[in-house]
Amino acid sequence: MPYNIELADRVREYLAKIPNLNITEKKMFGGLAFLVDDKMCVNVSGGNLMLRYNPNLEDEVSAKVGFLPMIMKGKKMDGFCYVEPEGFRKVGDFDYWMKISLEYNKIAKKAKKK
């Protein structure tokens, strides 16, 4: 399924308002990834957001509306999740997800180059 262009624009506009971010867009995970400082921060996957967050927030984020754990090859990926549209329709909810992803991006490690 192609990524939702309107959602990608929403992410792009949000990130553009933050000064001094080094943002790169890249097609990844079947969607459009927004890399901040060369680290995957948030991805638009179909109509969902996919993002990284501090694994210490697991209890908090998993209780949010729209949260789906990210599972790859049968294994739950700690610190990664999908968020369905009902979880970010409201501006405040969208801001929440973007903020926790950007906060974690500051301390997240870059992926190892293959």
Backbone atoms as SQL, in Angstrom:
CREATE TABLE atoms (id INTEGER PRIMARY KEY, chain TEXT, resi INTEGER, resn TEXT, atom TEXT, x REAL, y REAL, z REAL);
INSERT INTO atoms VALUES
  (1, 'A', 1, 'MET', 'N', 0.849, -1.176, 0.000),
  (2, 'A', 1, 'MET', 'CA', 0.000, 0.000, 0.000),
  (3, 'A', 1, 'MET', 'C', 0.899, 1.245, 0.000),
  (4, 'A', 2, 'PRO', 'N', 0.646, 2.186, -0.891),
  (5, 'A', 2, 'PRO', 'CA', 1.456, 3.408, -0.901),
  (6, 'A', 2, 'PRO', 'C', 1.177, 4.242, 0.349),
  (7, 'A', 3, 'TYR', 'N', 2.116, 5.097, 0.662),
  (8, 'A', 3, 'TYR', 'CA', 1.943, 5.919, 1.856),
  (9, 'A', 3, 'TYR', 'C', 0.960, 7.059, 1.587),
  (10, 'A', 4, 'ASN', 'N', 0.338, 7.534, 2.650),
  (11, 'A', 4, 'ASN', 'CA', -0.652, 8.602, 2.593),
  (12, 'A', 4, 'ASN', 'C', 0.071, 9.942, 2.396),
  (13, 'A', 5, 'ILE', 'N', -0.133, 10.555, 1.263),
  (14, 'A', 5, 'ILE', 'CA', 0.558, 11.803, 0.909),
  (15, 'A', 5, 'ILE', 'C', 0.155, 12.938, 1.848),
  (16, 'A', 6, 'GLU', 'N', -1.115, 13.016, 2.216),
  (17, 'A', 6, 'GLU', 'CA', -1.569, 14.076, 3.120),
  (18, 'A', 6, 'GLU', 'C', -0.907, 13.942, 4.492),
  (19, 'A', 7, 'LEU', 'N', -0.758, 12.705, 4.954),
  (20, 'A', 7, 'LEU', 'CA', -0.096, 12.488, 6.241),
  (21, 'A', 7, 'LEU', 'C', 1.387, 12.851, 6.136),
  (22, 'A', 8, 'ALA', 'N', 2.017, 12.494, 5.026),
  (23, 'A', 8, 'ALA', 'CA', 3.425, 12.870, 4.817),
  (24, 'A', 8, 'ALA', 'C', 3.574, 14.392, 4.824),
  (25, 'A', 9, 'ASP', 'N', 2.637, 15.092, 4.197),
  (26, 'A', 9, 'ASP', 'CA', 2.678, 16.562, 4.199),
  (27, 'A', 9, 'ASP', 'C', 2.514, 17.111, 5.614),
  (28, 'A', 10, 'ARG', 'N', 1.659, 16.475, 6.388),
  (29, 'A', 10, 'ARG', 'CA', 1.436, 16.912, 7.775),
  (30, 'A', 10, 'ARG', 'C', 2.723, 16.766, 8.604),
  (31, 'A', 11, 'VAL', 'N', 3.406, 15.637, 8.427),
  (32, 'A', 11, 'VAL', 'CA', 4.677, 15.416, 9.121),
  (33, 'A', 11, 'VAL', 'C', 5.708, 16.434, 8.645),
  (34, 'A', 12, 'ARG', 'N', 5.801, 16.613, 7.351),
  (35, 'A', 12, 'ARG', 'CA', 6.752, 17.557, 6.750),
  (36, 'A', 12, 'ARG', 'C', 6.539, 18.972, 7.287),
  (37, 'A', 13, 'GLU', 'N', 5.282, 19.397, 7.339),
  (38, 'A', 13, 'GLU', 'CA', 4.963, 20.744, 7.830),
  (39, 'A', 13, 'GLU', 'C', 5.306, 20.886, 9.311),
  (40, 'A', 14, 'TYR', 'N', 5.051, 19.865, 10.087),
  (41, 'A', 14, 'TYR', 'CA', 5.374, 19.894, 11.515),
  (42, 'A', 14, 'TYR', 'C', 6.882, 20.064, 11.703),
  (43, 'A', 15, 'LEU', 'N', 7.650, 19.229, 11.003),
  (44, 'A', 15, 'LEU', 'CA', 9.107, 19.266, 11.144),
  (45, 'A', 15, 'LEU', 'C', 9.698, 20.573, 10.633),
  (46, 'A', 16, 'ALA', 'N', 9.100, 21.141, 9.594),
  (47, 'A', 16, 'ALA', 'CA', 9.616, 22.383, 9.004),
  (48, 'A', 16, 'ALA', 'C', 9.526, 23.558, 9.970),
  (49, 'A', 17, 'LYS', 'N', 8.639, 23.477, 10.947),
  (50, 'A', 17, 'LYS', 'CA', 8.465, 24.572, 11.913),
  (51, 'A', 17, 'LYS', 'C', 9.526, 24.563, 13.015),
  (52, 'A', 18, 'ILE', 'N', 10.312, 23.500, 13.086),
  (53, 'A', 18, 'ILE', 'CA', 11.314, 23.377, 14.143),
  (54, 'A', 18, 'ILE', 'C', 12.665, 23.822, 13.583),
  (55, 'A', 19, 'PRO', 'N', 13.238, 24.869, 14.165),
  (56, 'A', 19, 'PRO', 'CA', 14.507, 25.379, 13.635),
  (57, 'A', 19, 'PRO', 'C', 15.668, 24.403, 13.834),
  (58, 'A', 20, 'ASN', 'N', 16.595, 24.464, 12.920),
  (59, 'A', 20, 'ASN', 'CA', 17.874, 23.738, 12.996),
  (60, 'A', 20, 'ASN', 'C', 17.765, 22.222, 12.962),
  (61, 'A', 21, 'LEU', 'N', 16.715, 21.679, 12.358),
  (62, 'A', 21, 'LEU', 'CA', 16.642, 20.232, 12.189),
  (63, 'A', 21, 'LEU', 'C', 17.256, 19.864, 10.841),
  (64, 'A', 22, 'ASN', 'N', 18.074, 18.853, 10.853),
  (65, 'A', 22, 'ASN', 'CA', 18.636, 18.316, 9.622),
  (66, 'A', 22, 'ASN', 'C', 17.725, 17.167, 9.179),
  (67, 'A', 23, 'ILE', 'N', 16.822, 17.439, 8.243),
  (68, 'A', 23, 'ILE', 'CA', 15.792, 16.479, 7.842),
  (69, 'A', 23, 'ILE', 'C', 16.082, 15.949, 6.447),
  (70, 'A', 24, 'THR', 'N', 15.994, 14.624, 6.318),
  (71, 'A', 24, 'THR', 'CA', 16.119, 13.962, 5.025),
  (72, 'A', 24, 'THR', 'C', 14.919, 13.048, 4.867),
  (73, 'A', 25, 'GLU', 'N', 14.358, 13.023, 3.681),
  (74, 'A', 25, 'GLU', 'CA', 13.258, 12.103, 3.396),
  (75, 'A', 25, 'GLU', 'C', 13.807, 10.945, 2.568),
  (76, 'A', 26, 'LYS', 'N', 13.352, 9.745, 2.898),
  (77, 'A', 26, 'LYS', 'CA', 13.863, 8.559, 2.221),
  (78, 'A', 26, 'LYS', 'C', 12.779, 7.485, 2.198),
  (79, 'A', 27, 'LYS', 'N', 12.618, 6.839, 1.069),
  (80, 'A', 27, 'LYS', 'CA', 11.661, 5.735, 1.004),
  (81, 'A', 27, 'LYS', 'C', 12.253, 4.539, 1.737),
  (82, 'A', 28, 'MET', 'N', 11.536, 4.125, 2.791),
  (83, 'A', 28, 'MET', 'CA', 11.973, 3.013, 3.648),
  (84, 'A', 28, 'MET', 'C', 10.756, 2.287, 4.193),
  (85, 'A', 29, 'PHE', 'N', 10.916, 1.023, 4.493),
  (86, 'A', 29, 'PHE', 'CA', 9.870, 0.234, 5.142),
  (87, 'A', 29, 'PHE', 'C', 8.540, 0.309, 4.383),
  (88, 'A', 30, 'GLY', 'N', 8.602, 0.448, 3.074),
  (89, 'A', 30, 'GLY', 'CA', 7.390, 0.530, 2.273),
  (90, 'A', 30, 'GLY', 'C', 6.652, 1.844, 2.413),
  (91, 'A', 31, 'GLY', 'N', 7.297, 2.830, 2.977),
  (92, 'A', 31, 'GLY', 'CA', 6.670, 4.135, 3.176),
  (93, 'A', 31, 'GLY', 'C', 7.688, 5.240, 2.973),
  (94, 'A', 32, 'LEU', 'N', 7.416, 6.382, 3.569),
  (95, 'A', 32, 'LEU', 'CA', 8.309, 7.526, 3.477),
  (96, 'A', 32, 'LEU', 'C', 8.830, 7.835, 4.872),
  (97, 'A', 33, 'ALA', 'N', 10.155, 7.720, 5.029),
  (98, 'A', 33, 'ALA', 'CA', 10.790, 7.978, 6.320),
  (99, 'A', 33, 'ALA', 'C', 11.304, 9.402, 6.368),
  (100, 'A', 34, 'PHE', 'N', 11.200, 9.982, 7.547),
  (101, 'A', 34, 'PHE', 'CA', 11.770, 11.292, 7.826),
  (102, 'A', 34, 'PHE', 'C', 12.921, 11.051, 8.783),
  (103, 'A', 35, 'LEU', 'N', 14.134, 11.248, 8.274),
  (104, 'A', 35, 'LEU', 'CA', 15.334, 11.077, 9.079),
  (105, 'A', 35, 'LEU', 'C', 15.725, 12.432, 9.646),
  (106, 'A', 36, 'VAL', 'N', 16.012, 12.465, 10.921),
  (107, 'A', 36, 'VAL', 'CA', 16.484, 13.676, 11.579),
  (108, 'A', 36, 'VAL', 'C', 17.897, 13.374, 12.060),
  (109, 'A', 37, 'ASP', 'N', 18.841, 14.176, 11.604),
  (110, 'A', 37, 'ASP', 'CA', 20.256, 13.948, 11.910),
  (111, 'A', 37, 'ASP', 'C', 20.690, 12.535, 11.511),
  (112, 'A', 38, 'ASP', 'N', 20.237, 12.122, 10.334),
  (113, 'A', 38, 'ASP', 'CA', 20.589, 10.814, 9.748),
  (114, 'A', 38, 'ASP', 'C', 20.059, 9.621, 10.534),
  (115, 'A', 39, 'LYS', 'N', 19.032, 9.828, 11.376),
  (116, 'A', 39, 'LYS', 'CA', 18.416, 8.740, 12.132),
  (117, 'A', 39, 'LYS', 'C', 16.922, 8.710, 11.824),
  (118, 'A', 40, 'MET', 'N', 16.395, 7.516, 11.553),
  (119, 'A', 40, 'MET', 'CA', 14.973, 7.391, 11.268),
  (120, 'A', 40, 'MET', 'C', 14.198, 7.852, 12.498),
  (121, 'A', 41, 'CYS', 'N', 13.351, 8.853, 12.290),
  (122, 'A', 41, 'CYS', 'CA', 12.587, 9.434, 13.388),
  (123, 'A', 41, 'CYS', 'C', 11.122, 9.019, 13.280),
  (124, 'A', 42, 'VAL', 'N', 10.522, 9.306, 12.146),
  (125, 'A', 42, 'VAL', 'CA', 9.116, 8.974, 11.921),
  (126, 'A', 42, 'VAL', 'C', 8.951, 8.547, 10.468),
  (127, 'A', 43, 'ASN', 'N', 8.019, 7.642, 10.241),
  (128, 'A', 43, 'ASN', 'CA', 7.779, 7.106, 8.913),
  (129, 'A', 43, 'ASN', 'C', 6.272, 7.125, 8.664),
  (130, 'A', 44, 'VAL', 'N', 5.898, 7.444, 7.443),
  (131, 'A', 44, 'VAL', 'CA', 4.498, 7.336, 7.045),
  (132, 'A', 44, 'VAL', 'C', 4.379, 6.022, 6.296),
  (133, 'A', 45, 'SER', 'N', 3.623, 5.105, 6.864),
  (134, 'A', 45, 'SER', 'CA', 3.482, 3.751, 6.323),
  (135, 'A', 45, 'SER', 'C', 2.004, 3.509, 6.035),
  (136, 'A', 46, 'GLY', 'N', 1.637, 3.563, 4.767),
  (137, 'A', 46, 'GLY', 'CA', 0.222, 3.503, 4.418),
  (138, 'A', 46, 'GLY', 'C', -0.460, 4.719, 5.004),
  (139, 'A', 47, 'GLY', 'N', -1.478, 4.515, 5.829),
  (140, 'A', 47, 'GLY', 'CA', -2.156, 5.617, 6.507),
  (141, 'A', 47, 'GLY', 'C', -1.732, 5.779, 7.953),
  (142, 'A', 48, 'ASN', 'N', -0.735, 4.999, 8.373),
  (143, 'A', 48, 'ASN', 'CA', -0.263, 5.014, 9.760),
  (144, 'A', 48, 'ASN', 'C', 1.041, 5.779, 9.901),
  (145, 'A', 49, 'LEU', 'N', 1.285, 6.223, 11.112),
  (146, 'A', 49, 'LEU', 'CA', 2.619, 6.691, 11.467),
  (147, 'A', 49, 'LEU', 'C', 3.394, 5.488, 11.987),
  (148, 'A', 50, 'MET', 'N', 4.664, 5.451, 11.723),
  (149, 'A', 50, 'MET', 'CA', 5.555, 4.486, 12.352),
  (150, 'A', 50, 'MET', 'C', 6.658, 5.326, 12.963),
  (151, 'A', 51, 'LEU', 'N', 6.961, 5.090, 14.232),
  (152, 'A', 51, 'LEU', 'CA', 7.960, 5.945, 14.851),
  (153, 'A', 51, 'LEU', 'C', 8.764, 5.228, 15.910),
  (154, 'A', 52, 'ARG', 'N', 9.854, 5.911, 16.266),
  (155, 'A', 52, 'ARG', 'CA', 10.726, 5.452, 17.344),
  (156, 'A', 52, 'ARG', 'C', 10.410, 6.276, 18.583),
  (157, 'A', 53, 'TYR', 'N', 10.523, 5.642, 19.734),
  (158, 'A', 53, 'TYR', 'CA', 10.318, 6.340, 20.997),
  (159, 'A', 53, 'TYR', 'C', 11.191, 5.669, 22.044),
  (160, 'A', 54, 'ASN', 'N', 11.374, 6.349, 23.144),
  (161, 'A', 54, 'ASN', 'CA', 12.169, 5.798, 24.233),
  (162, 'A', 54, 'ASN', 'C', 11.456, 4.560, 24.786),
  (163, 'A', 55, 'PRO', 'N', 12.106, 3.400, 24.773),
  (164, 'A', 55, 'PRO', 'CA', 11.464, 2.187, 25.287),
  (165, 'A', 55, 'PRO', 'C', 11.005, 2.310, 26.735),
  (166, 'A', 56, 'ASN', 'N', 11.566, 3.240, 27.488),
  (167, 'A', 56, 'ASN', 'CA', 11.123, 3.456, 28.878),
  (168, 'A', 56, 'ASN', 'C', 9.689, 3.981, 28.942),
  (169, 'A', 57, 'LEU', 'N', 9.165, 4.482, 27.816),
  (170, 'A', 57, 'LEU', 'CA', 7.794, 4.997, 27.759),
  (171, 'A', 57, 'LEU', 'C', 6.777, 3.939, 27.333),
  (172, 'A', 58, 'GLU', 'N', 7.191, 2.693, 27.271),
  (173, 'A', 58, 'GLU', 'CA', 6.345, 1.612, 26.737),
  (174, 'A', 58, 'GLU', 'C', 4.949, 1.576, 27.359),
  (175, 'A', 59, 'ASP', 'N', 4.851, 1.627, 28.670),
  (176, 'A', 59, 'ASP', 'CA', 3.538, 1.556, 29.328),
  (177, 'A', 59, 'ASP', 'C', 2.661, 2.737, 28.916),
  (178, 'A', 60, 'GLU', 'N', 3.256, 3.919, 28.857),
  (179, 'A', 60, 'GLU', 'CA', 2.516, 5.130, 28.487),
  (180, 'A', 60, 'GLU', 'C', 2.023, 5.059, 27.043),
  (181, 'A', 61, 'VAL', 'N', 2.928, 4.759, 26.111),
  (182, 'A', 61, 'VAL', 'CA', 2.534, 4.802, 24.694),
  (183, 'A', 61, 'VAL', 'C', 1.610, 3.653, 24.326),
  (184, 'A', 62, 'SER', 'N', 1.809, 2.494, 24.936),
  (185, 'A', 62, 'SER', 'CA', 0.964, 1.348, 24.580),
  (186, 'A', 62, 'SER', 'C', -0.477, 1.534, 25.038),
  (187, 'A', 63, 'ALA', 'N', -0.721, 2.452, 25.958),
  (188, 'A', 63, 'ALA', 'CA', -2.082, 2.734, 26.430),
  (189, 'A', 63, 'ALA', 'C', -2.799, 3.764, 25.553),
  (190, 'A', 64, 'LYS', 'N', -2.086, 4.380, 24.625),
  (191, 'A', 64, 'LYS', 'CA', -2.664, 5.419, 23.762),
  (192, 'A', 64, 'LYS', 'C', -3.551, 4.802, 22.683),
  (193, 'A', 65, 'VAL', 'N', -4.589, 5.527, 22.325),
  (194, 'A', 65, 'VAL', 'CA', -5.478, 5.122, 21.233),
  (195, 'A', 65, 'VAL', 'C', -4.671, 5.059, 19.944),
  (196, 'A', 66, 'GLY', 'N', -4.868, 4.009, 19.176),
  (197, 'A', 66, 'GLY', 'CA', -4.216, 3.880, 17.875),
  (198, 'A', 66, 'GLY', 'C', -2.871, 3.186, 17.910),
  (199, 'A', 67, 'PHE', 'N', -2.321, 2.935, 19.104),
  (200, 'A', 67, 'PHE', 'CA', -1.011, 2.291, 19.221),
  (201, 'A', 67, 'PHE', 'C', -1.057, 0.851, 18.728),
  (202, 'A', 68, 'LEU', 'N', -0.071, 0.489, 17.933),
  (203, 'A', 68, 'LEU', 'CA', 0.128, -0.902, 17.528),
  (204, 'A', 68, 'LEU', 'C', 1.611, -1.212, 17.687),
  (205, 'A', 69, 'PRO', 'N', 1.953, -2.326, 18.316),
  (206, 'A', 69, 'PRO', 'CA', 3.369, -2.669, 18.420),
  (207, 'A', 69, 'PRO', 'C', 3.928, -2.986, 17.032),
  (208, 'A', 70, 'MET', 'N', 5.197, -2.743, 16.855),
  (209, 'A', 70, 'MET', 'CA', 5.850, -3.086, 15.594),
  (210, 'A', 70, 'MET', 'C', 6.452, -4.476, 15.760),
  (211, 'A', 71, 'ILE', 'N', 6.038, -5.372, 14.886),
  (212, 'A', 71, 'ILE', 'CA', 6.516, -6.746, 14.948),
  (213, 'A', 71, 'ILE', 'C', 7.199, -7.076, 13.624),
  (214, 'A', 72, 'MET', 'N', 8.452, -7.513, 13.715),
  (215, 'A', 72, 'MET', 'CA', 9.204, -7.907, 12.526),
  (216, 'A', 72, 'MET', 'C', 9.731, -9.319, 12.742),
  (217, 'A', 73, 'LYS', 'N', 9.462, -10.173, 11.774),
  (218, 'A', 73, 'LYS', 'CA', 9.901, -11.575, 11.837),
  (219, 'A', 73, 'LYS', 'C', 9.458, -12.234, 13.134),
  (220, 'A', 74, 'GLY', 'N', 8.228, -11.915, 13.562),
  (221, 'A', 74, 'GLY', 'CA', 7.653, -12.512, 14.756),
  (222, 'A', 74, 'GLY', 'C', 8.145, -11.939, 16.078),
  (223, 'A', 75, 'LYS', 'N', 8.993, -10.915, 16.024),
  (224, 'A', 75, 'LYS', 'CA', 9.561, -10.333, 17.245),
  (225, 'A', 75, 'LYS', 'C', 9.098, -8.899, 17.409),
  (226, 'A', 76, 'LYS', 'N', 8.645, -8.563, 18.623),
  (227, 'A', 76, 'LYS', 'CA', 8.245, -7.195, 18.930),
  (228, 'A', 76, 'LYS', 'C', 9.494, -6.329, 18.989),
  (229, 'A', 77, 'MET', 'N', 9.445, -5.210, 18.304),
  (230, 'A', 77, 'MET', 'CA', 10.575, -4.288, 18.259),
  (231, 'A', 77, 'MET', 'C', 10.389, -3.223, 19.336),
  (232, 'A', 78, 'ASP', 'N', 11.177, -3.299, 20.388),
  (233, 'A', 78, 'ASP', 'CA', 11.092, -2.320, 21.473),
  (234, 'A', 78, 'ASP', 'C', 11.451, -0.934, 20.965),
  (235, 'A', 79, 'GLY', 'N', 10.659, 0.051, 21.350),
  (236, 'A', 79, 'GLY', 'CA', 10.934, 1.428, 20.973),
  (237, 'A', 79, 'GLY', 'C', 10.461, 1.808, 19.585),
  (238, 'A', 80, 'PHE', 'N', 9.708, 0.937, 18.939),
  (239, 'A', 80, 'PHE', 'CA', 9.120, 1.219, 17.628),
  (240, 'A', 80, 'PHE', 'C', 7.634, 0.893, 17.701),
  (241, 'A', 81, 'CYS', 'N', 6.820, 1.683, 17.028),
  (242, 'A', 81, 'CYS', 'CA', 5.395, 1.361, 16.978),
  (243, 'A', 81, 'CYS', 'C', 4.760, 1.952, 15.724),
  (244, 'A', 82, 'TYR', 'N', 3.576, 1.480, 15.460),
  (245, 'A', 82, 'TYR', 'CA', 2.695, 2.081, 14.468),
  (246, 'A', 82, 'TYR', 'C', 1.610, 2.810, 15.243),
  (247, 'A', 83, 'VAL', 'N', 1.090, 3.864, 14.643),
  (248, 'A', 83, 'VAL', 'CA', -0.044, 4.569, 15.228),
  (249, 'A', 83, 'VAL', 'C', -1.090, 4.698, 14.129),
  (250, 'A', 84, 'GLU', 'N', -2.254, 4.128, 14.397),
  (251, 'A', 84, 'GLU', 'CA', -3.354, 4.211, 13.435),
  (252, 'A', 84, 'GLU', 'C', -3.963, 5.617, 13.463),
  (253, 'A', 85, 'PRO', 'N', -4.673, 6.007, 12.382),
  (254, 'A', 85, 'PRO', 'CA', -5.194, 7.374, 12.263),
  (255, 'A', 85, 'PRO', 'C', -6.012, 7.879, 13.446),
  (256, 'A', 86, 'GLU', 'N', -6.798, 7.020, 14.089),
  (257, 'A', 86, 'GLU', 'CA', -7.587, 7.510, 15.221),
  (258, 'A', 86, 'GLU', 'C', -6.684, 7.954, 16.378),
  (259, 'A', 87, 'GLY', 'N', -5.428, 7.550, 16.363),
  (260, 'A', 87, 'GLY', 'CA', -4.496, 7.930, 17.410),
  (261, 'A', 87, 'GLY', 'C', -3.793, 9.258, 17.185),
  (262, 'A', 88, 'PHE', 'N', -3.965, 9.847, 15.998),
  (263, 'A', 88, 'PHE', 'CA', -3.305, 11.137, 15.738),
  (264, 'A', 88, 'PHE', 'C', -4.194, 12.122, 14.982),
  (265, 'A', 89, 'ARG', 'N', -5.490, 11.828, 14.897),
  (266, 'A', 89, 'ARG', 'CA', -6.407, 12.730, 14.196),
  (267, 'A', 89, 'ARG', 'C', -6.428, 14.118, 14.824),
  (268, 'A', 90, 'LYS', 'N', -6.498, 14.155, 16.158),
  (269, 'A', 90, 'LYS', 'CA', -6.518, 15.437, 16.875),
  (270, 'A', 90, 'LYS', 'C', -5.108, 16.020, 16.887),
  (271, 'A', 91, 'VAL', 'N', -5.038, 17.341, 16.773),
  (272, 'A', 91, 'VAL', 'CA', -3.750, 18.033, 16.729),
  (273, 'A', 91, 'VAL', 'C', -2.900, 17.691, 17.957),
  (274, 'A', 92, 'GLY', 'N', -3.500, 17.697, 19.129),
  (275, 'A', 92, 'GLY', 'CA', -2.746, 17.403, 20.351),
  (276, 'A', 92, 'GLY', 'C', -2.161, 15.999, 20.352),
  (277, 'A', 93, 'ASP', 'N', -2.913, 15.045, 19.816),
  (278, 'A', 93, 'ASP', 'CA', -2.423, 13.667, 19.747),
  (279, 'A', 93, 'ASP', 'C', -1.280, 13.555, 18.739),
  (280, 'A', 94, 'PHE', 'N', -1.431, 14.202, 17.596),
  (281, 'A', 94, 'PHE', 'CA', -0.367, 14.207, 16.583),
  (282, 'A', 94, 'PHE', 'C', 0.898, 14.816, 17.179),
  (283, 'A', 95, 'ASP', 'N', 0.759, 15.940, 17.870),
  (284, 'A', 95, 'ASP', 'CA', 1.900, 16.602, 18.508),
  (285, 'A', 95, 'ASP', 'C', 2.587, 15.670, 19.509),
  (286, 'A', 96, 'TYR', 'N', 1.798, 14.943, 20.285),
  (287, 'A', 96, 'TYR', 'CA', 2.360, 14.011, 21.266),
  (288, 'A', 96, 'TYR', 'C', 3.311, 13.025, 20.598),
  (289, 'A', 97, 'TRP', 'N', 2.826, 12.365, 19.545),
  (290, 'A', 97, 'TRP', 'CA', 3.641, 11.353, 18.868),
  (291, 'A', 97, 'TRP', 'C', 4.890, 11.955, 18.244),
  (292, 'A', 98, 'MET', 'N', 4.750, 13.108, 17.632),
  (293, 'A', 98, 'MET', 'CA', 5.904, 13.750, 17.012),
  (294, 'A', 98, 'MET', 'C', 6.928, 14.147, 18.080),
  (295, 'A', 99, 'LYS', 'N', 6.453, 14.681, 19.198),
  (296, 'A', 99, 'LYS', 'CA', 7.363, 15.130, 20.255),
  (297, 'A', 99, 'LYS', 'C', 8.138, 13.972, 20.873),
  (298, 'A', 100, 'ILE', 'N', 7.458, 12.858, 21.177),
  (299, 'A', 100, 'ILE', 'CA', 8.203, 11.760, 21.799),
  (300, 'A', 100, 'ILE', 'C', 9.200, 11.158, 20.815),
  (301, 'A', 101, 'SER', 'N', 8.869, 11.162, 19.547),
  (302, 'A', 101, 'SER', 'CA', 9.798, 10.649, 18.545),
  (303, 'A', 101, 'SER', 'C', 11.009, 11.566, 18.393),
  (304, 'A', 102, 'LEU', 'N', 10.773, 12.861, 18.349),
  (305, 'A', 102, 'LEU', 'CA', 11.871, 13.815, 18.232),
  (306, 'A', 102, 'LEU', 'C', 12.747, 13.829, 19.488),
  (307, 'A', 103, 'GLU', 'N', 12.140, 13.684, 20.657),
  (308, 'A', 103, 'GLU', 'CA', 12.918, 13.643, 21.902),
  (309, 'A', 103, 'GLU', 'C', 13.838, 12.428, 21.915),
  (310, 'A', 104, 'TYR', 'N', 13.306, 11.289, 21.512),
  (311, 'A', 104, 'TYR', 'CA', 14.128, 10.078, 21.503),
  (312, 'A', 104, 'TYR', 'C', 15.221, 10.174, 20.442),
  (313, 'A', 105, 'ASN', 'N', 14.916, 10.839, 19.349),
  (314, 'A', 105, 'ASN', 'CA', 15.899, 10.977, 18.271),
  (315, 'A', 105, 'ASN', 'C', 17.188, 11.621, 18.769),
  (316, 'A', 106, 'LYS', 'N', 17.075, 12.493, 19.754),
  (317, 'A', 106, 'LYS', 'CA', 18.262, 13.181, 20.283),
  (318, 'A', 106, 'LYS', 'C', 19.260, 12.211, 20.905),
  (319, 'A', 107, 'ILE', 'N', 18.764, 11.101, 21.475),
  (320, 'A', 107, 'ILE', 'CA', 19.651, 10.156, 22.144),
  (321, 'A', 107, 'ILE', 'C', 19.774, 8.817, 21.408),
  (322, 'A', 108, 'ALA', 'N', 18.963, 8.604, 20.384),
  (323, 'A', 108, 'ALA', 'CA', 18.984, 7.350, 19.639),
  (324, 'A', 108, 'ALA', 'C', 20.297, 7.191, 18.880),
  (325, 'A', 109, 'LYS', 'N', 20.713, 5.965, 18.727),
  (326, 'A', 109, 'LYS', 'CA', 21.916, 5.679, 17.969),
  (327, 'A', 109, 'LYS', 'C', 21.561, 5.553, 16.487),
  (328, 'A', 110, 'LYS', 'N', 22.510, 5.933, 15.658),
  (329, 'A', 110, 'LYS', 'CA', 22.329, 5.779, 14.215),
  (330, 'A', 110, 'LYS', 'C', 22.398, 4.297, 13.871),
  (331, 'A', 111, 'ALA', 'N', 21.653, 3.915, 12.846),
  (332, 'A', 111, 'ALA', 'CA', 21.709, 2.534, 12.363),
  (333, 'A', 111, 'ALA', 'C', 23.089, 2.278, 11.794),
  (334, 'A', 112, 'LYS', 'N', 23.555, 1.051, 11.950),
  (335, 'A', 112, 'LYS', 'CA', 24.857, 0.692, 11.403),
  (336, 'A', 112, 'LYS', 'C', 24.744, 0.573, 9.892),
  (337, 'A', 113, 'LYS', 'N', 25.718, 1.122, 9.198),
  (338, 'A', 113, 'LYS', 'CA', 25.736, 1.045, 7.738),
  (339, 'A', 113, 'LYS', 'C', 26.101, -0.372, 7.328),
  (340, 'A', 114, 'LYS', 'N', 25.398, -0.848, 6.318),
  (341, 'A', 114, 'LYS', 'CA', 25.662, -2.205, 5.833),
  (342, 'A', 114, 'LYS', 'C', 26.668, -2.180, 4.722);
